[in-house]
Amino acid sequence: MEAFAADRTGEQIYKQQCASCHGGTGEGTVDYPRALAGDRSVAQLSGLIAKTMPEDDPGSCVGDDANKVAAYIYESFYSSAARARNKPPRIELSRLTVRQYRNAVADLIGGFQESGGWDERRGVRGQYYKARQYRDGDRVFDRVDPEVRFDFGVTGPDPEKFQPNEFSIRWEGSVLAPETGEYEFIVRTENAASLWINDNRKPLIDALVKSGTDTEYRASIVLLGGRAYPLRLEFTKAKQGVDDSKNRKGKPPEVKASIALEWKLPHRPAETIPGHCLSPRMVPESFVVTTAFPPDDRSVGYERGTSVSKAWDQATTSAAIEVAGYVTSHLRQLANAQEKDSDREKKLREFCLRFVERAFRRPLSDDQKQRYIDRQFSDSKDLEIAVKRVVLLALKSPRFLYREVDGNADAYDVAARISFGLWDSLPDQALLNAAASGQLATREQVVRQAERMVTDLRTHAKVRAFFLHWLRVEQVPDLSKDAERFPGFDETIASDLRTSLDLFLEDVVWSEASDFRKLLLSDFLFLNGRLAKYYDVELLPDAPFQRVTLYPGERAGVLTHPYLMAAFAYTSTTSPIHRGVFISRSVLGRSLRPPPEAVAPLAPDLHAGLSTRDRVTLQTSPAACMTCHGRLNPLGFGLEHFDAVGRFREDEKGKPIDSTGIYETLSGGSVPFSGARELAGLLAASEETHTAFVEELFHTVVKQPIRAFGPRALSDLRRSFAANGFNIRKLIVEMIASTALPAREWKP
């Protein structure tokens, strides 16, 4: 081995022993193409170098040399700060994401309809009639039903007030779609029924006139997540067709009556629409763009609109045509313009002006009015064609499709930054009024608007989508389990567990404290009757979802939620590796290199006497594996008390569970722990966890790299997060306040 001077610098050591493989600035070479970049600390890098580098002579760079070269690598090109310094990130001109496009169009159309909102009441309002007709004189009573699932038998809702063979019920209210996608609605009844969803004129399901013996009716509709839609269900138990009562002798036959309203969420089994997704308050219809868009770029880990493809451009054209068709067919409602109105053209021009201004998020200049409005009406004698041209021109304009086209931010850009940050949509009228009156010029004014808007359903939907992404379950995973090992665990249980996770996140995030640490430390979750039976909790079989303390002293919030435990497991065994990857990537924000080759896990029956922990330790024991698994396995082992469906267990194969592990800190320390609760406590108190959460949430809210807002942006937000008791809602408001005002302008 070549002798080197003892006083070499880290740079000299790197050039002499490392550059031939990794490149002069860590960019990689043909033989080792992966760049030297990551999230290990200097101490961790030093330890890794001492054990494994150089590859052809491991152990030849140790001690002070390893420390010096690690420090050089870290400061020069490895760390995030070094990468930002070498290639400063910038705020990029970006188009609307698919989510933003759909929400913007829905709110653009919705701005011309009557307002309505989601309140605290749950269920649907039922109007019960003692006849087949819905006449006020026949109405017996009104009530709010938590859900629609009734078996009236042969007697009806109330034997003393209703004839058993003839009564009707009308349920009205609204239904909240938790996520975007195609929903299948299902009406189950032996009787006559019709269902309207987001269309008060045309029923989605029309089974009012019965023929045959069908008892199940299905129809699908695309809905945007985080929005409420009007719902009406009419049910009738009555004689259909000709009245033959005069020819009938004796008592009419007893016929049972039942009605159930279900839905099938995207990638989920059918279920009764739960009460927490229903409201007795009617809301206006919403327009939903159904044009298919290509997926947005997520190469950096979060959804962004920085790439423009031919497929995306074609999709925006198709969507604009779809919107134009809807607008022209609903001009009576949207523009309040009747065909025989003498001032119809004036009304349509006014509507078009408001439409374009709403689409562009600002008032139009005189030149823009001439181009987008006046010219379209003067070029066409057909008023509807003129309107259609205005809509198409506006929705294909960069002023709608892109953010801050001019590059010179003003109050209207501030308004758009606030609304897209919180809602992924257009500013509402209150926000536009604030921009017009100069009320978005200070941080306090921005905070006031953000605090008003953060409780909106659209923010709830965006935050929910973030958490499902953060937990790596935004795409519904396959939770199939071995039927012999886990009898009774089926798609219905799996679907209930996802609802349980949704309710847990909603409870923590939108509580008064909104404390991030509770996501990791809470010992409760939400169970209904089905889940309670499976997880051995005493609830009534038909009990609705409610807070339940499960495995007190052992559970640790989302870390041990049964849905995640089942998702990060195999069909018959747990997977400490998958669980360790989840904690490392999501909770700690560490970047992981993909394994050099895919390796199938050791089959349990090949080592029947080994526990899952023993098998994983055996398979990942080679030094090449332990480079990553030395950090991953100890984290995943901490969750071993929870089996592949999230049930707590004391032993496996008759042997006590070993849930001890080690948390390697960024400073190079190793902190031992035992079990999920101790691990959760370490993570909840870790500055590394807080920083990772802030960064990932920022990227979802702002959809720009956080370091483009200055070298201190991340650390400032983390400190603010801690100072506010780790309040998630306040953190979101702080992100908006830190990025909406033009304090750090950019050039497109």
C-alpha positions, 0 to 999 in steps of 0.5 A: 500500500502506498505511504501517505503523509500524516498531515494530508487534508481531507481533499487530498485523501479523497483525490488519492483514494476515492476520486478514481471510483467516485469522480472528482466532485463525487459525481460518479464514474462509469463503474460507480455511476451513483453520485455521492449524495445523501443524508448521513452525518459526518460521523456516520460517513466516517464510520462507513468509510472506515468499514468499507472503503476503499472497496478494493482495500477496506480498512485502509482509510480509518481513524483521523483519515476517515474523519477528515475525508468524511468531513470533506465529502460532506461539506463539498458535495454530499450534504443537502446544504452542499448540493444547494450551494453547488447548484442552487435550487430556484423557484420554477415557473410551473403549470397547474398540476392535475389536482389543481386544474380540476379544483380550479375548474370546479371553483371557477364554475362554482363561483357562479352558483349559489353558495353552500357549505359543510357544517357539523351535522351528520346524517341525512334528513329523512321525510317520511310519508304515509302514501306513495306521493310526496305531499305535505299533507301525507308527511308523518314526520321528519328526522335525521338518519345517521345512514340509510340502511333500514329493514322495515320488515312488513310493518313499515317505519311505525306500525301505528302511523303507516299503512304497511303496504304504502309509504314513501321516504325522501332523504336529502342532504349531501355526501362528502367524497374523501378522495378523487376518483370514480365512485360506484353508488349502490341502492339495495331494495325490493321496492322502488327507488331513485337516487340523485348525486350531484345532479338535481334533474337527472337521477344517477339511478332510476328504479322507480318503476320496478320490473322483475325481481332485481334488488340491487342497482348500481351506477358510477360517477367521478367525484373530486375529493374534499368536496360535498355533493347534493344527494337525494334518495326517494323510496316508495313501498306502494302498489305499482301499475293499475289499482286492482284493490276492488278485484282483490279479495281478503287481506293483501299479501305481506311484502317486506320493505328494505332500503340501503344506500352504499358506495364503492370508493376507488379500489375499495369494497362496497359499504354503507355510506357512513354517517361521517360522510353525510350531512343533512344540509343540501349543497349546490352541484359541482362541475367535475372535469372527467378528461383524463390527464397524464400523471404529474411529475413526482421524480423529486418525491412530491407532485409538481407541474414543472414538465409540459408534454404533448399529452398534457397539452392535448388533455388541457384542450380536451378539458377546455372543450368539456368545460365549454360544453358544460358552460353553454348548456347551463347558461341560464343558471350560470349567467342568469340569462334566459333565451328571450331576455332583451339584454341577453347579450349584455348578461353573457358579456358580463358573465364572460368577463367575470369568468375570465377574471376568475380564471386569470385570478385578477382584473383584466386590462382594457387590451385583455378585455378586447382580446378575450371578450369583445373580439369573440362576440364581434366575430360571432353572431351566435351568442353561445358560440361566442361564449364557448370561444371565450371559455376555450381561449381563457382555459388554454391561456398561460394565464390560467394554466401557469402560475405568475406568468409575468414574474412580477408579483402583486397582491393578486399573485399573493392571493393565488399563492395563498389559495393554491397553497391551501386549496390547490385552487383559485382564490375565493371572492373574499381573497380577491377582495382583499387583494383589490383593497390592499389587504394582502400587503403585510404578513399579518394580513396574509396570516389572517386570510390563511387562518380563515381558509385553513379550516375549509374542506379543500384544505382538509382534502389536501392535508389528507392526501399529504398524510397518505403520501407521507405514510406511503399508502396513497395508492391503496396497497394489497393487504391480502393475508394468509387465510389460515394464519389470519382467518377473517381478515378480508377486504372488508376488514382492510377497507375498515382499517383504512377508514380507521386511519383516516379518522385517526389522522382527522382527529389528531390534525384537526383537534385544537392542539393539532400536535404532530407528536400525537401522531406518533404517541397516541394510544387510541384508534378508531374501531367499528363493530367489525374491527372491534370483533376482529381485534378483540374489543367489546363493542356492539356488532353494528357499532359505528366508528369510535375512539378506542384505546387498544393495547394501552402502553404498547401502541404508538400512533400511526407507527403501530396502526393496524392498517400500516402494520398490515401494509408493511408486512407479507401475507403470512409474516411481518416485515421488519425491513419494510417497516424499517424503510417506512420509518427511515424514509417517511418519519426520518426523511432519510434517502435510501439507495435501492438494493443492488439486486432484488432478493426474495425473503427467506421462506419461513418454512425453510427455517421453521425454528427461526423467528422473523427477526432471526431470519431477517438478521440471517439474510442481511448479515453480509457486509454489503447488506449491512451498509443499509440494513444496519440502519433499517433493521433495528428500526423495524425490529421495534415493531415486532410485537405487532403481527402482519395484521397489527395485533399485539403479540407477546411471542412468535413460535413459542419464543418471546418477541425481541423488540429491542433496537437502535436508533442511529442519530445524525450526530453518530450516536446510537440510542437503544430502545425497546418496543414501539412506545420507546421508539415513538418517544425517540422519534417524536422528540427528534429534531431529525423527525421534525425537520423531515416532516416540515420539509415534506409538508412544505413541498406538498403545500408550496410545490417548490423546493424549500431551499429555493426560499433561502438557506434558512427557510427549513431551519426557521420553519422547524424552529417555528414549528417547535415554538408553536407546540408542533401544531400542524395547522399553525405550521401550514399557516406559517408556510403560507406566510413565509412564501406568499409575500414577494420578499424573495422574488424570482425570475422565470 
